[in-house]
């Protein structure tokens, strides 16, 4: 059985990495600090690019990956690209026979096959979607 890696985007470590990368970009582009070597600002900008690459590549580190915040979620289950869902567009969710069926307000149906996923992870995924969908509709 495979596990799902859950990533709440409110993690302070990853937010600080993102902010640090933006600071490196600003220092690298505008050069507010006058270093004795001219190449230092270029290296700082390269560090910013590296931090951005690490930050945005997290989605591809695991085969089954769920990333969410209070607005929506990116679900990548047994696929390379995955699906992006906005919680306020979800009408209902059903978890039947290891299939997660999500019905949007527009009538579109999104189905995820959870056959090889651990039962506790499927329950947690369903709870995350239901909790955030109800919170946005109230």
Secondary structure, DSSP 8 states (H G I E B T S, - for coil): -B--EEEETT-HHHHHHHHHHHHHHHHHHH--S--SSTHHHHHHHHHHHHHHHHHHHGGGSSSSEEEE-SSEEEEESSSSS-EEEEGGGEEEEEEETTEEEEEETTS-EEEEE-TTB-HHHHHHHHHHHHHHHHHHH-
